[in-house]
Amino acid sequence: MNTCQKLLPVILSGGAGTRLWPVSREQHPKPFMQLADGQSLLQKTFLRAAALPGVEQVLTVTNRDLVFKTKDEYAQVNPTGKATAYILEPFGRNTAPALAAAALWAEKHLGPDATLLVLAADHLITKQAEFTTAVNQACELAAQGKMVTFGIQPTAPETGFGYIEAEGNTVLRFVEKPTLAKASEFLSSGRYLWNSGMFCFRVDAVLRELSEHAPNVLDSVQNCLGASAEIQGGGISQVEMRPKAFEYAPDISIDYALMEPSTEVAVVPCDIGWSDIGSWNALSDLQDADARGNRILGEALLHDARNCYVQSPQRIVGLVGVHDLIVVDTPDAVLVADRSRAQDVKQITAQLKASGHDAYKIHREVHRPWGTYTVLEEAEDFKIKRIVVKPKGTLSLQMHHHRSEHWIVVSGIARVINGEKDMLVRTNESTYIPAGTQHRLSNPGMVDLVMIEVQSGDYLGEDDIIRFADEYGRTGAA
């Protein structure tokens, strides 16, 4: 029986997924990673939440820069148009402020008796029926005022997860990530569960507990929401948190702010086919291995290789006489790692970020609200891009100080504002934008506009841009 009344799934979509570089990057993080079936982790989370009985809408808390890609991802798997709502953070402040914002939003729109189901956007759950059963059990406990977490039955002495010591639904204590020896003890004892990072509670109960145990989190987020505008229409509600106000929100997790200090905590032990996909080893385990233990996604030629994982969707990779390797190939970066050191991939991301290299942040193909661009070739004084503008997509009215641009339409029709000119540029036609000229590109058609852009000048950085008008709220100097 469905016991969840006014159930609102809340998808927390943040984090960089640094252990899954070079596929996961700051502006294309782990939730957007596609699995072998073509669906992203975010899409799978949305479908899982939307399929629960009684769910009428889904609330997503994400970074402002990722909301357009998030909406695109949902549109691909939400043909019935289930209502969606968004709370947009200007920067990350961990999960407790995100939860507080979701609870306050739900109190306003659904009432204090609504039930929140908090889900991570980058987890995988393969057993939908068992997941639904676990959610119903959690709702029963939440109706009693409990802060409910989901505990996963452990299958191995995993050192990358936190643990919950429990008796039935009673939480005895939370345990930080253990050593291998401790994890082995936990597994053999039968009393410990993996801490999944999923939660369930009534709105009035969680606001009560936040007020008692983390009042600074609740107060700062409440003030921020009060100063933030909300836009509604077309089945979508969207709140954009004001950066100046959000700065006061403490950077703290749900576990530390709420679950550990609360005395009203309960757990639902479950076996739902859960994985946090926290490393390349975890991702590779989703695939069947060949007779020598190798797992291949893409195209690879192997000779005397064993227990290797290769992901190379665009180029052929050859392995000879090696074992226990992770090889991940992308258009602008290659990862080669020992499988036993998969957790240390985040150190590469840290080095890239410290050096200011773009590879920690963006792929060669970069997603924007209006479409995508791909850098085809780049040198000191020129850059060539392939630009795809979605139907009805519009770039900002902008200007560059240091570069001029040549635009060649490959397919579709472009509407171009070039200084005082407002014109249509068709397939095989081109236009030239001198440096210092206000210009704008849009796609008035019903199919993708594909263009080649050639930039030339003494500085070609993406921050050489001044926006005068923008449909997506981006104005001023970058």
C-alpha positions as CSV (number, residue, x, y, z in Angstrom):
1,M,0.0,0.0,0.0
2,N,1.2,3.5,-0.8
3,T,1.7,5.4,2.5
4,C,3.4,8.5,1.0
5,Q,1.0,11.4,1.0
6,K,2.1,14.6,-0.8
7,L,5.4,13.0,-1.7
8,L,7.9,15.4,-3.2
9,P,11.2,13.9,-4.6
10,V,14.1,16.3,-4.2
11,I,17.0,15.7,-6.4
12,L,20.3,17.2,-5.2
13,S,22.4,17.7,-8.2
14,G,25.9,19.0,-7.2
15,G,29.4,17.9,-6.8
16,A,32.2,17.6,-9.4
17,G,32.8,13.8,-9.5
18,T,36.5,14.4,-9.5
19,R,37.3,10.7,-9.3
20,L,35.6,10.2,-12.7
21,W,37.8,12.6,-14.6
22,P,38.2,13.0,-17.6
23,V,34.5,12.4,-18.4
24,S,33.2,14.2,-15.3
25,R,34.2,17.9,-15.1
26,E,33.1,21.0,-13.3
27,Q,30.7,22.1,-16.0
28,H,29.8,18.6,-17.1
29,P,29.7,16.8,-13.7
30,K,29.0,13.2,-12.8
31,P,25.2,13.4,-12.9
32,F,25.4,14.1,-16.7
33,M,27.6,11.0,-17.4
34,Q,25.9,8.6,-19.8
35,L,25.9,4.9,-19.0
36,A,26.0,2.2,-21.6
37,D,22.3,2.4,-22.4
38,G,22.6,6.1,-23.3
39,Q,20.8,7.5,-20.3
40,S,22.6,9.8,-17.8
41,L,22.7,9.2,-14.1
42,L,20.5,12.3,-13.7
43,Q,17.9,11.1,-16.1
44,K,17.8,7.7,-14.3
45,T,17.3,9.5,-11.0
46,F,14.5,11.6,-12.5
47,L,12.7,8.6,-14.0
48,R,13.1,6.6,-10.7
49,A,11.6,9.5,-8.7
50,A,8.8,10.3,-11.2
51,A,7.7,6.6,-11.3
52,L,6.9,6.5,-7.6
53,P,3.1,6.3,-6.8
54,G,1.5,9.7,-6.1
55,V,4.4,11.9,-7.3
56,E,3.0,14.9,-9.2
57,Q,6.2,16.9,-9.5
58,V,10.0,16.7,-8.9
59,L,12.1,19.4,-7.3
60,T,15.8,19.7,-8.3
61,V,18.4,21.8,-6.4
62,T,21.3,22.5,-8.7
63,N,23.9,25.1,-9.7
64,R,22.6,28.0,-11.8
65,D,25.1,27.2,-14.6
66,L,23.7,23.7,-15.0
67,V,20.0,24.3,-15.0
68,F,19.7,24.6,-18.8
69,K,21.4,21.3,-19.4
70,T,19.4,19.8,-16.6
71,K,16.1,20.9,-18.3
72,D,17.4,19.4,-21.6
73,E,18.1,16.1,-19.9
74,Y,14.7,16.0,-18.3
75,A,12.9,16.9,-21.5
76,Q,14.4,13.8,-23.2
77,V,12.9,11.5,-20.7
78,N,9.7,13.4,-19.6
79,P,7.4,13.3,-22.6
80,T,4.3,13.6,-20.5
81,G,5.6,16.8,-19.0
82,K,5.5,16.0,-15.3
83,A,5.8,19.2,-13.4
84,T,9.3,20.2,-12.4
85,A,10.7,22.8,-10.0
86,Y,14.2,24.2,-9.6
87,I,16.1,25.9,-6.8
88,L,19.3,27.4,-8.3
89,E,22.4,27.9,-6.2
90,P,25.0,30.4,-7.4
91,F,27.7,28.2,-5.9
92,G,28.0,25.0,-3.8
93,R,27.3,25.1,0.0
94,N,27.0,21.4,0.6
95,T,23.8,19.4,1.2
96,A,22.4,21.0,4.4
97,P,21.6,24.4,2.8
98,A,20.2,22.6,-0.2
99,L,17.9,20.6,2.0
100,A,16.8,23.6,4.0
101,A,15.9,25.4,0.8
102,A,13.9,22.4,-0.5
103,A,12.0,22.1,2.8
104,L,11.1,25.8,2.9
105,W,10.0,25.7,-0.7
106,A,7.8,22.6,0.0
107,E,6.3,24.3,3.0
108,K,5.2,27.2,0.9
109,H,3.9,25.3,-2.0
110,L,2.7,21.9,-0.6
111,G,2.2,22.6,3.1
112,P,4.0,21.4,6.3
113,D,2.5,17.9,6.0
114,A,4.3,17.1,2.7
115,T,7.0,14.4,2.7
116,L,10.4,15.0,1.1
117,L,12.3,12.2,-0.5
118,V,15.9,13.4,-0.9
119,L,17.9,11.7,-3.6
120,A,21.4,12.2,-5.0
121,A,21.5,12.9,-8.8
122,D,24.5,10.7,-9.4
123,H,23.5,7.4,-7.7
124,L,22.3,4.3,-9.5
125,I,19.5,2.1,-8.3
126,T,18.6,-0.9,-10.4
127,K,15.7,-2.5,-8.5
128,Q,12.8,-0.1,-8.9
129,A,10.2,-2.4,-7.1
130,E,12.4,-2.8,-4.0
131,F,13.2,1.0,-4.1
132,T,9.4,1.7,-4.1
133,T,8.9,-0.6,-1.1
134,A,11.8,1.0,0.8
135,V,10.3,4.5,0.1
136,N,6.9,3.4,1.5
137,Q,8.6,2.0,4.6
138,A,10.4,5.3,5.0
139,C,7.2,7.3,4.6
140,E,5.6,5.3,7.5
141,L,8.5,6.3,9.7
142,A,8.5,9.9,8.5
143,A,4.8,10.1,9.4
144,Q,5.9,9.6,13.0
145,G,8.2,12.6,12.8
146,K,11.4,10.6,12.1
147,M,14.4,11.7,10.1
148,V,14.8,8.6,7.9
149,T,17.9,7.5,6.1
150,F,18.3,4.5,3.8
151,G,20.9,1.9,4.8
152,I,22.3,-0.4,2.1
153,Q,23.0,-4.0,2.9
154,P,26.8,-4.2,2.4
155,T,28.2,-6.8,0.0
156,A,31.9,-6.1,0.6
157,P,34.3,-4.4,3.1
158,E,34.0,-1.0,1.3
159,T,36.2,1.7,2.7
160,G,34.8,4.5,0.5
161,F,31.4,4.7,2.3
162,G,30.2,5.9,5.7
163,Y,28.4,3.2,7.8
164,I,25.3,3.1,10.0
165,E,25.2,0.7,13.0
166,A,21.6,-0.3,13.4
167,E,19.1,-2.7,15.0
168,G,16.1,-2.9,12.8
169,N,15.0,0.7,12.1
170,T,16.9,2.1,15.1
171,V,20.1,3.9,14.4
172,L,22.7,3.2,17.0
173,R,25.5,5.4,15.5
174,F,26.9,6.8,12.3
175,V,30.5,5.8,11.5
176,E,33.0,7.6,9.2
177,K,34.7,5.9,6.3
178,P,36.6,3.0,8.0
179,T,39.9,1.3,7.4
180,L,39.8,-2.0,5.5
181,A,40.2,-4.0,8.8
182,K,37.2,-2.1,10.4
183,A,35.1,-2.5,7.2
184,S,35.7,-6.2,7.3
185,E,34.6,-6.3,10.9
186,F,31.5,-4.4,10.0
187,L,30.6,-6.7,7.2
188,S,31.0,-9.9,9.3
189,S,29.0,-8.5,12.3
190,G,25.8,-8.0,10.3
191,R,24.9,-4.9,12.3
192,Y,26.2,-2.3,9.8
193,L,24.8,-0.7,6.7
194,W,26.3,1.5,4.1
195,N,25.1,5.1,4.4
196,S,23.4,5.8,1.1
197,G,23.0,9.6,1.4
198,M,19.2,9.3,0.7
199,F,16.7,10.6,3.2
200,C,12.9,10.9,3.9
201,F,11.1,13.2,6.3
202,R,8.0,15.4,6.7
203,V,8.5,19.1,6.0
204,D,7.4,20.2,9.5
205,A,9.6,17.6,11.2
206,V,12.8,18.5,9.2
207,L,12.2,22.2,9.8
208,R,11.8,21.5,13.5
209,E,15.0,19.5,13.6
210,L,17.0,22.1,11.6
211,S,15.7,24.8,13.9
212,E,17.0,22.9,16.9
213,H,20.3,21.5,15.6
214,A,21.3,23.8,12.7
215,P,19.5,27.2,13.2
216,N,22.2,29.1,11.4
217,V,21.6,26.9,8.3
218,L,17.9,27.4,8.4
219,D,18.0,31.1,9.1
220,S,20.5,32.0,6.4
221,V,18.6,30.0,3.8
222,Q,15.3,31.5,4.9
223,N,16.7,35.0,4.5
224,C,18.2,34.1,1.1
225,L,14.9,32.7,-0.2
226,G,13.1,35.8,1.1
227,A,15.4,38.0,-1.0
228,S,15.2,35.7,-4.1
229,A,12.7,35.9,-6.9
230,E,10.5,33.0,-8.0
231,I,9.4,32.5,-11.6
232,Q,6.4,30.2,-12.4
233,G,4.8,29.1,-15.7
234,G,4.5,26.2,-18.1
235,G,4.6,23.6,-15.4
236,I,7.9,24.9,-14.0
237,S,8.7,26.8,-10.8
238,Q,12.2,28.3,-10.5
239,V,13.9,30.1,-7.6
240,E,17.3,31.6,-8.1
241,M,19.2,32.1,-4.8
242,R,20.8,35.5,-4.6
243,P,24.6,35.2,-4.4
244,K,25.1,37.9,-1.7
245,A,22.6,36.3,0.6
246,F,23.6,32.7,-0.1
247,E,27.2,33.5,1.0
248,Y,26.0,33.4,4.6
249,A,24.8,29.8,4.3
250,P,27.2,27.4,6.2
251,D,29.1,24.8,4.1
252,I,27.9,21.7,5.9
253,S,26.4,18.3,5.0
254,I,23.0,16.9,6.0
255,D,24.8,14.2,8.0
256,Y,26.7,16.6,10.2
257,A,24.1,19.3,10.5
258,L,21.0,17.1,11.0
259,M,21.3,13.4,11.0
260,E,24.1,12.9,13.6
261,P,22.9,15.3,16.3
262,S,19.2,14.5,16.0
263,T,17.5,12.0,18.4
264,E,14.7,11.4,15.9
265,V,16.6,9.4,13.4
266,A,15.5,6.1,11.8
267,V,16.9,3.8,9.1
268,V,15.3,1.6,6.4
269,P,17.7,-1.3,5.6
270,C,17.3,-2.2,2.0
271,D,18.7,-4.0,-1.0
272,I,17.8,-1.9,-4.0
273,G,20.7,-2.4,-6.4
274,W,22.4,0.8,-5.2
275,S,25.7,2.2,-6.3
276,D,27.1,5.7,-5.8
277,I,29.3,5.2,-8.9
278,G,32.1,6.8,-6.9
279,S,35.1,5.6,-9.1
280,W,36.0,4.1,-12.4
281,N,36.1,0.7,-10.7
282,A,32.4,1.1,-9.6
283,L,31.5,2.2,-13.1
284,S,33.3,-0.7,-14.8
285,D,31.6,-3.2,-12.5
286,L,28.3,-2.4,-14.2
287,Q,29.5,-4.2,-17.3
288,D,30.1,-7.9,-17.9
289,A,33.7,-8.9,-18.2
290,D,35.2,-11.1,-20.9
291,A,37.0,-14.4,-20.2
292,R,40.2,-12.4,-19.1
293,G,38.3,-10.0,-16.9
294,N,38.4,-7.1,-19.3
295,R,35.5,-4.6,-19.7
296,I,35.3,-2.5,-22.9
297,L,33.1,0.5,-23.7
298,G,33.8,1.6,-27.2
299,E,36.5,0.1,-29.4
300,A,39.7,-1.5,-28.2
301,L,42.2,-4.1,-29.4
302,L,43.7,-6.3,-26.6
303,H,46.6,-8.6,-26.7
304,D,47.6,-10.5,-23.6
305,A,45.7,-8.0,-21.4
306,R,43.6,-8.9,-18.4
307,N,41.4,-7.2,-15.8
308,C,41.4,-3.9,-17.6
309,Y,38.7,-1.3,-18.1
310,V,38.7,0.7,-21.4
311,Q,36.3,3.5,-22.3
312,S,37.0,4.9,-25.7
313,P,33.9,5.8,-27.7
314,Q,35.6,7.8,-30.5
315,R,39.1,6.2,-31.1
316,I,40.6,2.8,-31.1
317,V,42.7,1.9,-28.0
318,G,45.3,-0.9,-28.1
319,L,46.6,-2.7,-24.9
320,V,49.5,-5.1,-25.0
321,G,50.8,-7.2,-22.2
322,V,49.2,-5.1,-19.4
323,H,46.8,-5.9,-16.5
324,D,44.7,-4.1,-13.9
325,L,44.5,-0.8,-15.8
326,I,41.8,1.9,-16.3
327,V,42.1,3.6,-19.7
328,V,39.6,6.4,-20.4
329,D,39.9,8.3,-23.7
330,T,38.1,11.6,-24.5
331,P,38.8,14.1,-27.3
332,D,41.1,16.3,-25.2
333,A,42.4,14.1,-22.4
334,V,43.4,10.5,-21.6
335,L,43.5,8.8,-18.2
336,V,45.6,5.7,-17.5
337,A,45.4,4.5,-13.9
338,D,46.2,1.4,-11.9
339,R,42.8,-0.1,-10.9
340,S,43.9,-0.3,-7.2
341,R,44.5,3.5,-7.3
342,A,41.1,4.5,-8.8
343,Q,40.3,6.7,-5.9
344,D,43.4,8.8,-6.5
345,V,42.1,10.1,-9.9
346,K,40.8,13.2,-8.0
347,Q,44.5,14.2,-7.5
348,I,44.8,14.8,-11.2
349,T,41.8,17.0,-11.2
350,A,43.2,18.9,-8.2
351,Q,46.5,19.5,-10.1
352,L,44.6,20.7,-13.2
353,K,42.6,23.1,-11.2
354,A,45.6,24.4,-9.3
355,S,47.4,25.1,-12.6
356,G,44.3,26.8,-14.1
357,H,44.0,24.3,-17.0
358,D,40.6,24.2,-18.6
359,A,40.5,20.4,-18.7
360,Y,39.3,20.3,-15.0
361,K,36.3,22.5,-15.9
362,I,35.1,21.9,-19.5
363,H,35.2,19.4,-22.3
364,R,36.1,20.3,-25.9
365,E,32.3,20.3,-26.5
366,V,30.9,22.9,-24.2
367,H,27.2,23.1,-23.3
368,R,25.4,26.5,-23.2
369,P,21.8,27.4,-22.6
370,W,21.4,28.0,-26.4
371,G,23.2,24.9,-27.6
372,T,26.9,23.8,-27.8
373,Y,30.2,24.7,-29.2
374,T,33.2,22.5,-29.9
375,V,36.8,23.8,-30.3
376,L,38.1,22.1,-33.4
377,E,41.5,23.8,-33.5
378,E,43.3,26.4,-31.5
379,A,46.6,28.4,-31.7
380,E,48.0,31.5,-30.2
381,D,46.2,33.9,-32.6
382,F,43.2,31.9,-34.0
383,K,40.5,29.5,-32.8
384,I,38.1,27.4,-34.9
385,K,34.7,26.3,-33.3
386,R,31.8,24.3,-34.4
387,I,28.6,26.0,-33.1
388,V,25.2,24.4,-32.8
389,V,22.3,26.6,-31.8
390,K,19.0,24.9,-30.8
391,P,15.8,25.9,-32.6
392,K,14.7,29.3,-31.2
393,G,17.9,29.5,-29.3
394,T,19.5,33.0,-28.9
395,L,23.0,34.0,-27.9
396,S,23.5,37.2,-25.9
397,L,23.9,40.6,-27.5
398,Q,27.6,40.9,-27.0
399,M,30.9,42.5,-28.0
400,H,34.6,41.4,-27.9
401,H,37.5,43.8,-27.4
402,H,40.4,41.6,-28.7
403,R,39.0,39.3,-31.4
404,S,37.1,39.4,-34.7
405,E,34.9,36.5,-35.8
406,H,34.0,34.9,-39.2
407,W,30.7,33.0,-39.2
408,I,30.0,30.4,-41.9
409,V,26.5,28.7,-41.9
410,V,26.8,24.9,-42.5
411,S,23.2,24.1,-42.2
412,G,20.0,25.9,-41.1
413,I,19.3,29.6,-41.1
414,A,21.0,32.2,-38.8
415,R,19.6,35.5,-37.8
416,V,22.5,37.8,-37.2
417,I,22.7,41.3,-35.7
418,N,26.0,42.7,-36.8
419,G,26.4,46.3,-35.7
420,E,23.5,48.2,-37.3
421,K,22.6,45.3,-39.6
422,D,19.9,42.7,-38.8
423,M,20.0,40.0,-41.4
424,L,19.4,36.3,-42.2
425,V,22.5,34.2,-43.2
426,R,21.7,30.9,-44.9
427,T,23.6,27.7,-45.7
428,N,26.9,28.3,-47.4
429,E,26.7,32.0,-46.6
430,S,28.9,33.9,-44.1
431,T,29.4,37.2,-42.3
432,Y,32.3,39.0,-40.6
433,I,32.2,40.5,-37.1
434,P,35.0,43.1,-36.5
435,A,36.4,43.4,-32.9
436,G,34.4,46.0,-30.9
437,T,31.2,45.4,-32.8
438,Q,28.0,44.6,-31.0
439,H,26.6,41.3,-32.4
440,R,24.0,38.6,-31.8
441,L,23.3,35.2,-33.2
442,S,20.0,33.3,-33.1
443,N,18.2,30.4,-34.7
444,P,14.8,31.4,-36.0
445,G,14.2,27.9,-37.5
446,M,12.8,24.6,-36.3
447,V,16.0,22.6,-36.8
448,D,19.5,23.0,-35.4
449,L,21.7,25.8,-36.8
450,V,25.2,24.5,-37.4
451,M,28.0,27.0,-38.0
452,I,31.8,27.3,-38.2
453,E,33.3,30.2,-36.3
454,V,36.8,31.4,-36.9
455,Q,38.2,33.7,-34.3
456,S,41.3,35.8,-34.8
457,G,43.0,38.3,-32.6
458,D,45.7,38.9,-29.9
459,Y,43.5,37.3,-27.1
460,L,40.9,34.5,-27.6
461,G,39.9,33.8,-24.0
462,E,36.2,33.1,-23.2
463,D,36.3,36.0,-20.7
464,D,36.7,38.6,-23.5
465,I,33.0,39.2,-23.7
466,I,30.6,42.0,-22.6
467,R,27.0,41.0,-22.7
468,F,24.5,43.8,-23.2
469,A,21.3,41.7,-23.2
470,D,20.7,38.0,-22.6
471,E,17.7,35.8,-22.3
472,Y,19.3,33.6,-19.7
473,G,20.2,36.4,-17.1
474,R,23.8,36.7,-18.0
475,T,24.9,40.3,-18.5
476,G,28.0,42.4,-18.0
477,A,31.6,41.4,-18.4
478,A,32.5,37.7,-18.0
